[in-house]
Amino acid sequence: MERWSINESVKLYNMDNWGADLFSINKKGNICVHPSSSSKQSIDLRALVDDLIKRKIKPPILLRFMDVLQGRIASINRVFKSAIQENDYPAKYQTFFPIKVNQQRQVVEAIANFGKRYNIGLEVGSKPELVAGISISTGNGLPIICNGYKDTEYIETVLYATKIGYDITLVVEKLFELEKIIELSKKTGIQPKLGIRVKLSSKGTGKWATSGGEDAKFGLRMSEIIAAIRMLEEHGLLDCVKLLHFHIGSQITKIDKIKTALIEGTRIYAEMRKLGVGIEFLDIGGGLGVDYDGSKSSYFSSVNYTVEEYANDVIYQIKNICEEAGVECPNIISESGRATVAHYSVLITNVLNTNTQHLMPDFEEILTQAENLAPTVKKLMDIYKSIDRYSLREDYHDTMQLINEAVSLFNLGYLTLNDRAIAEWLYSKIIKKLNGIVEKIKPIPEELQNFHLALRQTYFANFSLFQSIPDSWAIDQLFPIMPLQRLNQKPDVMASIADITCDSDGEITSFVGETGRTKFLPLHRIRKEEDYFIGFFLIGAYQEILGDMHNLFGDTNAVHITFNKKTGYLIDTVINGDACWESLKYVQYKGPEILKHVRDNLEKSVALRKISIEESSHFIELLDRTLLGYTYLGE
């Protein structure tokens, strides 16, 4: 076996750059997770998965590491506290979690609990989210910010919640909303706590750049802000405006775009203060990005700045402009949902198909029986025997021409199925031999840089891409993927990852690599009877709630893990994934009705002696067991 170190695996998968010091590889060659970037305590993920399987918790399993979540909340607040001290900023900072990023109750409850010491708040954008926010805030006193469009019922709910003591800010997105708020405030006699969202000319970058700019969906233009101020003055409600909000998009990749938005947004704040609007809070929205691919670039799966740089720029720019304008510095709010939750969850699943690799035919004997080969196949065999570094280009081009020729001859009836199979086998042997030579050549000739795609094998994994990481399919989002084990051994397979849906789009062919995006994932050839697991990392933001039930694959099993110094880890919560009957219920099928319908038909078949009573009973048992079982594959 070729010598290989865990440091080479760290480099190969670019783990140090995307992992935020939360992941490492131990001496066994297994990937580990740490509760924080500075902690030496760790959990061996492969050992954890083995333990969970013993507990009858089957993959795919979504692991939620609650200490990591707590650490991310602490980290964001810590860098802002440091920036405030360094810049002698005279006001405060407050984190709000936009629950659209991950509405799972246990997750939001954990964020509320961990964030108490930082006075964390919740941002909501719909009536269901408002109800969820009120539920979480009850007994905790968490402040709530309401964004998004609002109807009468939404506004009334907020007004009455405000009256009984909830701290809820209604953010005005459109002027017609403000008219409705004023009308309902007069009707109920309850004064609202208001915010105004401004539509900046500044725009972000990447997939969500349209959240900002003149054509943005939400926010008031400058003339509309003046109109809003006049409306509020007319009705004696101007003092209710406590917050100014702007948002230029999620996952902002360039720090200069953030600076531009901060300058424009703070100028508007300063001018509104001069007009007598008593704004106390400046909500700079979301946008703090996550470096998914570790490239530290302005590519949309990365960011060209750190959290520390982000916090320092926010504090510096706001203070600088406020001092210049001679207005009081506001308390600052950010809605950094992605940066809060992305790192805390990992999807683990098993690879399904690799135990059949040894069943592939081997045509080694043909190398000594060339006289029986078709001419095209014989030419391929000659190339395989003679190829070396001095004939690389010529042999590669000849190989590509000959394999295409073999396909054409087969289609015309001049090659047998066996001939074509041998040609494909020789082609793969040539490409592998070519790869072994090219690995030792630098620089690699340009025309040979993509040949390795011919070596890529499809590894089928027990998960649904559409359910667990839909952004990978929908917007080509990169997520780090790597094996949990054997990271002290050199990978010997270039793979793509296919899911178990029947959709050809259910395949991942872009991966985080050593030098950026690559078209294959280095994995190991699986030993017979080996359980081989892979992990999908940084999937805590949006993926769980965006999941689509393609082929009726439902939610996966989810396990909440906390670190424990004595036992290594504790299982806090186990959330069973959807059973088949639950997935069917989403599309209006009912388990009992299905069983009755099938049983009635079976009784007719028994009466006609098409099937025995025993076979009929066994079939119903199987169907019943399937309805109660996991939607994903077992043994």
Secondary structure, DSSP 8 states (H G I E B T S, - for coil): -----HHHHHHHTTHHHHSTTSEEE-TTS-EEE-SSTT----EEHHHHHHHHHHTT--SSEEEEEHHHHHHHHHHHHHHHHHHHHHTT-SS-EEEEEEGGG---HHHHHHHHHHGGGGT-EEEE-SHHHHHHHHHHHTTT---EEE-S---HHHHHHHHHHHHTT--EEEEE-SHHHHHHHHHHHHHHT---EEEEEB--S----GGGGGGSSTT-SS-B-HHHHHHHHHHHHHTT-GGGEEEEE----SS---HHHHHHHHHHHHHHHHHHHHTT----EEE--S-----SSS--SSSTTS-SS-HHHHHHHHHHHHHHHHHHHT----EEEE--HHHHHGGGEEEEEEB-SGGGGGGS---GGGGG-GGGS-HHHHHHHHHHHH--GGGHHHHHHHHHHHHHHHHHHHHTTSS-HHHHHHHHHHHHHHHHHHHHHHTT-SS--GGGTTGGGGG-EEEEBSS-HHHH-HHHHHS-----EEESS-TTS---EEEEEE-SSS-TT-EE--EEETTEEESSEEE----TT---EEEE-S--SSHHHH---GGG----EEEEEEEETTTEEEEEEEE---BHHHHHHHTT--HHHHHHHHHHHHHHHHHTTSS-HHHHHHHHHHHHHHHHSBSS---
